[in-house]
Amino acid sequence: MIHSADLLYLMAAPVFLPPYLYKILFKKKYRKSTRGMLGLDLDAAVWDLNAPGRRLWLHAVSVGEAVAGKAVLSEWVAAEPDARIVASTVTETGQQKAREILSEAKAFTFYPLDFTPIVQRFLKKFDPKIYIFMETEIWPNFLREAARRGVRIFLANGKLSDRSFERWMKYRTLFRGTFDAITAACVQTERDREKFSALLGRSECVFVTGNCKFDSSGAPITFEQRNELLARLKMSSENPIIVVGSTHAGEEEIILNAWEKVRAEIPNLRLILAPRHPERFEAVARLLAERSIRFARFTNPAVENPEAILVDAIGVLAKLYGLGAAAILGGSFVPVGGHNLLEAAVHSIPVIYGPHMHKQPEILKIFQEGEGGIQLTEKELASKMEYLISHEEERRRLGNAAAQTALQNRGSARRTVEFIRRFTERS
């Protein structure tokens, strides 16, 4: 049966499909995820419907949501050790991260393309009793079909921008079944509670539980781990290091300009640079070479005492932050909206981010109140880097404030699981 959302997707296809196909054919992007979302690899997934344990499906669109999902699954398995969990993502980097960190999951899959026949195949394959989706992944056909099969559906770590809220409210009548399908929602802030209460039409099922990313921020590396990493990268512990994480196009130039300016005063300053997306590793390598920066790749650290390390691997950045005297958060000096600064903060180092943090409003607010982060402009970057490297006492103070802010706001994942389990006791 074809539903209204299917018709809308078909109407939009002539606009969105050509550029998507171009990227698949000529940029070699989305090939694995497209196969997965169409269900072409579904039969290869090992999943026994007769195995004991309640079946739970966790969906996290990409890397950040997978990290938050880790905290939720850890709490869930602690309460229900026999749970059988399948985890899904949309992006290929998210799938890689999920397979790396979500040890609680028994199976992994890409999320189904939101056409009714495809969704039905996936739901028949995994037959979940509980479905938890992270943050804002609202797909009408999936939610409607899951609810029709009796699946209990929950939003975890929910958030919604004002723009998205206005758009959903405008078409709420058309998608009423989508929001009726949601059993309950655990959201990050009071403002998010107001938005989802309006969308669901029932405030008694919406709870403020905080941000699960605080629970997934990890732990600082040990002294031994730090020395092992430095030795592997052939870097000296005597040289201060700036760790730059999750950069986007146009951002490396901004940061390299500032770093090179500081190196004129502090020649032994080193850099660890981690682009956000793997398809940009080669472009960033060319940029470093064009600037005559003596660098090594993380996957092949063949250069002795390199000036810079290009992190050409996924899943290692969180530990590499522990080598830094300070961290710079990517996605914040270009209008992307920022990324997770908690992975750096737990290492007790100052965390610098630019003016574009609009996708992390709650974390930004908490860190500003706790003096746990440093927000500045491109023009201020070099002077702040130099000041922090030159003033150890201030660097320690800001680093300790960052770590305390990260640690004091934990507990969201536990509250989320407690609320969800109230609705699902042995369903």
Buried (B, 14 or more C-beta within 10 A) or exposed (E): EEBEBBEBBEEEEEEEEEEEEEBBEEEEBBEBBBEBBBBEEBEEBEBEEEEEEBBBBBBBBBBBBBBBBBBBBBBBBEEBEEBBBBBBBBBBBBBBBBBEBBEBBBBBBBBBBBBBBBBBBBBEBBBBBBBBBBBBBBBBBBBBBBBEEEBBBBBBBBBBBEEEBEEBEEEBEEBEBBBBBBBBBBBBBEBBBBBBBBBBEBEEBBBBBBBBBBBBBBEBBEEEEBEEBBEEBBBEEEBBBBBBBBBBBEBBEBBBEBBBBBBEEBEEBBBBBBBBBEBBBEEBBEBBEEBEBEBBBBEEBEBEEBBBBBBBBBEBBBBBBBBBBBBBBBBBBBEBBBBBBBBBBBBBBBBBBBBBBEBBBBBBEBBBEBEBBBBBEBEBBBEBBBEBBEEEEEBEEBBBBBBBBBBEBBBBBBBBBBBBBEBBEEE
